[in-house]
């Protein structure tokens, strides 16, 4: 690749990430990762990415697991590992191993976040890290005849204390341990701590870095987004899910129910997964949210810039007639747009005739990254519904390059006589656009 091409690629990617940099500043994210991630030789790179998020003004709570470290300690001590219903039974002897393993992992994470060597991504970072007794726990007790001993569940998260540390621009680091008012220590699930913390803080995002979360397929395509109901349906469907996937979905649904805005499930093995998920429009993980991540709506004056950016390449190619900002501002009420995570990725306009029961469909455009996925059809259907509501029974369109697309969707060849009277007077014979019409109703 030429140097100039590399430079342009960098410029384009940096510009595309700018809206997300602004949107994420001062937001609260809870990120959970397992002890497997800490043992991975690529873990320093993940820490560098976390440091970058912190430097961009994101308020971070990190929750780490310690399963493999605990198992190593148990094996070294000759203590048998006991599980029931997927939960570790933490005996008195096992608890000592749990505390040692969790402490070791916490120290390793804090050490990496404290790096400041020159010529490294952490140079000059100066990140403050706060750990402490932010999690109050209680024992699971005896369930179905099984005594879980020192395995517990979250009773309360000290939200005010965590918020205070976040306000001081410190990263809060939580270990998979909880403490009771009587001074006992309990072994907890890192995912449960993360979910309860995100709920308590009303976090903007809960991000789960999983050991290879499977983006399930629907209609041949990988699923990138689920509503809470869709996630519940997937969890209870006959589709084969491994236990880890079920566990992550269960906690994601729980967080969604408690008004955590967005839950992201990522494969932590992918280098740069955090950055790709947070600073690109489509990410690479699975998003679970009950917010409208993408949808069709009427355009507003605030959408003018996004529409201009969308249609500019098509105007330069001669596919669309050039529109000035002033003209678009005056005609914005005719437009529908598809917005995806704050960006305009498609648009179309319906220009009704003054005294005729026909209207012109114009400026139908879909961003190059989102074509051939049905968005043009969705916009056309929305335009037709709008037309019928206004008593319009025929659509007409002018096109130079996409005649086949309209023909495939029921449009018939026409001529200038099919145009609204106002459009006939403005027809550009030099452009020589083809006319197509479609009866509605």
LINHURA-V124370 format. One record per pair of residues at least 6 apart in sequence whose C-alpha atoms are under 6 Angstrom apart, sorted by sequence separation. I is the first residue (numbers start at 1). J is the second residue. D is the distance in Angstrom with one decimal. If there is no record, write none. Layout:
i->[I & I]
j->[J & J]
d->[D & D]
This chain:
i->[82 & 83 & 116 & 117 & 141 & 179 & 216 & 217 & 277 & 314 & 315 & 338 & 339 & 353 & 82 & 115 & 116 & 141 & 178 & 215 & 216 & 276 & 277 & 315 & 338 & 352 & 116 & 178 & 215 & 338 & 351 & 177 & 337 & 351 & 177 & 337 & 350 & 177 & 336 & 350 & 140 & 176 & 336 & 349 & 139 & 176 & 335 & 349 & 138 & 176 & 335 & 349 & 138 & 334 & 348 & 137 & 334 & 348 & 137 & 138 & 347 & 137 & 347 & 136 & 266 & 346 & 136 & 265 & 346 & 415 & 265 & 345 & 346 & 414 & 135 & 264 & 345 & 414 & 134 & 264 & 413 & 73 & 134 & 263 & 412 & 228 & 263 & 411 & 412 & 411 & 262 & 411 & 70 & 30 & 32 & 34 & 35 & 26 & 27 & 28 & 29 & 30 & 31 & 32 & 33 & 34 & 35 & 70 & 25 & 26 & 27 & 28 & 30 & 32 & 35 & 69 & 25 & 400 & 152 & 358 & 399 & 151 & 152 & 153 & 357 & 358 & 360 & 398 & 399 & 66 & 150 & 151 & 152 & 299 & 357 & 358 & 359 & 360 & 361 & 398 & 299 & 358 & 360 & 398 & 298 & 299 & 306 & 397 & 297 & 397 & 297 & 396 & 129 & 137 & 159 & 296 & 396 & 128 & 129 & 130 & 131 & 136 & 137 & 296 & 395 & 129 & 130 & 135 & 136 & 137 & 295 & 395 & 136 & 295 & 394 & 294 & 394 & 294 & 393 & 394 & 293 & 393 & 293 & 213 & 212 & 207 & 210 & 211 & 203 & 204 & 205 & 206 & 207 & 208 & 209 & 210 & 91 & 202 & 205 & 209 & 210 & 89 & 90 & 199 & 209 & 90 & 195 & 90 & 199 & 225 & 227 & 224 & 225 & 226 & 227 & 228 & 225 & 227 & 353 & 59 & 61 & 63 & 60 & 61 & 62 & 63 & 64 & 65 & 61 & 63 & 65 & 30 & 29 & 28 & 29 & 28 & 29 & 30 & 31 & 32 & 33 & 29 & 20 & 17]
j->[88 & 89 & 122 & 123 & 147 & 185 & 222 & 223 & 283 & 320 & 321 & 344 & 345 & 359 & 89 & 122 & 123 & 148 & 185 & 222 & 223 & 283 & 284 & 322 & 345 & 359 & 124 & 186 & 223 & 346 & 359 & 186 & 346 & 360 & 187 & 347 & 360 & 188 & 347 & 361 & 152 & 188 & 348 & 361 & 152 & 189 & 348 & 362 & 152 & 190 & 349 & 363 & 153 & 349 & 363 & 153 & 350 & 364 & 154 & 155 & 364 & 155 & 365 & 155 & 285 & 365 & 156 & 285 & 366 & 435 & 286 & 366 & 367 & 435 & 157 & 286 & 367 & 436 & 157 & 287 & 436 & 97 & 158 & 287 & 436 & 253 & 288 & 436 & 437 & 437 & 289 & 438 & 98 & 60 & 62 & 64 & 65 & 57 & 58 & 59 & 60 & 61 & 62 & 63 & 64 & 65 & 66 & 101 & 57 & 58 & 59 & 60 & 62 & 64 & 67 & 101 & 58 & 433 & 186 & 392 & 433 & 186 & 187 & 188 & 392 & 393 & 395 & 433 & 434 & 102 & 186 & 187 & 188 & 335 & 393 & 394 & 395 & 396 & 397 & 434 & 336 & 395 & 397 & 435 & 336 & 337 & 344 & 435 & 336 & 436 & 337 & 436 & 170 & 178 & 200 & 337 & 437 & 170 & 171 & 172 & 173 & 178 & 179 & 338 & 437 & 172 & 173 & 178 & 179 & 180 & 338 & 438 & 180 & 339 & 438 & 339 & 439 & 340 & 439 & 440 & 340 & 440 & 341 & 267 & 267 & 263 & 266 & 267 & 260 & 261 & 262 & 263 & 264 & 265 & 266 & 267 & 149 & 260 & 263 & 267 & 268 & 148 & 149 & 258 & 268 & 150 & 255 & 151 & 260 & 286 & 288 & 286 & 287 & 288 & 289 & 290 & 288 & 290 & 420 & 166 & 171 & 173 & 171 & 172 & 173 & 174 & 175 & 176 & 173 & 175 & 190 & 198 & 203 & 203 & 204 & 204 & 205 & 206 & 207 & 208 & 209 & 206 & 279 & 279]
d->[5.9 & 5.5 & 5.1 & 5.2 & 5.8 & 4.8 & 5.6 & 5.4 & 3.8 & 5.6 & 5.9 & 5.9 & 6.0 & 5.4 & 5.4 & 6.0 & 4.4 & 5.8 & 5.8 & 5.8 & 5.5 & 5.3 & 5.6 & 5.4 & 5.8 & 4.1 & 5.5 & 5.2 & 5.7 & 5.0 & 5.4 & 5.6 & 5.6 & 5.0 & 5.1 & 4.2 & 5.7 & 5.4 & 5.6 & 4.9 & 4.7 & 5.0 & 5.5 & 5.8 & 4.1 & 5.9 & 5.6 & 5.1 & 5.4 & 5.0 & 4.2 & 5.9 & 5.7 & 5.2 & 5.1 & 5.6 & 5.4 & 4.1 & 4.6 & 6.0 & 5.7 & 4.7 & 5.4 & 5.4 & 4.7 & 5.4 & 5.0 & 5.6 & 4.2 & 5.3 & 5.2 & 5.9 & 6.0 & 5.1 & 4.9 & 5.7 & 5.1 & 5.0 & 5.9 & 4.7 & 4.6 & 5.6 & 5.0 & 5.8 & 5.3 & 6.0 & 5.2 & 5.7 & 5.3 & 5.2 & 5.0 & 4.6 & 5.4 & 6.0 & 5.9 & 5.5 & 4.7 & 5.4 & 5.4 & 4.6 & 5.2 & 4.7 & 5.0 & 4.6 & 5.1 & 4.2 & 4.1 & 5.3 & 4.8 & 5.1 & 5.9 & 6.0 & 5.9 & 5.8 & 5.7 & 5.4 & 5.1 & 5.0 & 5.2 & 5.2 & 5.2 & 5.4 & 5.8 & 5.9 & 4.5 & 6.0 & 5.7 & 5.6 & 5.3 & 5.8 & 5.1 & 4.7 & 5.5 & 5.4 & 5.8 & 4.7 & 5.2 & 4.8 & 5.2 & 5.6 & 5.2 & 5.7 & 5.6 & 4.9 & 4.5 & 5.7 & 5.5 & 5.9 & 5.7 & 5.4 & 5.7 & 5.7 & 5.4 & 4.8 & 6.0 & 5.6 & 4.2 & 4.8 & 4.8 & 4.8 & 5.2 & 5.3 & 5.2 & 4.4 & 5.4 & 5.8 & 6.0 & 5.0 & 4.9 & 5.3 & 5.4 & 5.2 & 5.6 & 5.7 & 5.6 & 5.4 & 4.4 & 4.3 & 5.9 & 5.3 & 5.8 & 4.7 & 5.2 & 5.2 & 4.4 & 5.8 & 5.8 & 5.9 & 5.8 & 5.3 & 4.9 & 4.7 & 4.7 & 5.0 & 5.0 & 5.1 & 5.6 & 5.9 & 5.6 & 5.8 & 5.6 & 4.7 & 5.6 & 6.0 & 4.8 & 4.9 & 5.8 & 5.3 & 6.0 & 5.4 & 5.6 & 4.5 & 4.6 & 4.8 & 5.2 & 6.0 & 5.8 & 5.2 & 5.7 & 5.9 & 5.9 & 5.9 & 5.3 & 4.7 & 4.8 & 4.7 & 5.6 & 5.9 & 5.9 & 6.0 & 5.3 & 6.0 & 5.9 & 5.1 & 5.9 & 5.5 & 4.8 & 4.9 & 4.7 & 5.1 & 5.0 & 5.9 & 5.5 & 5.1]
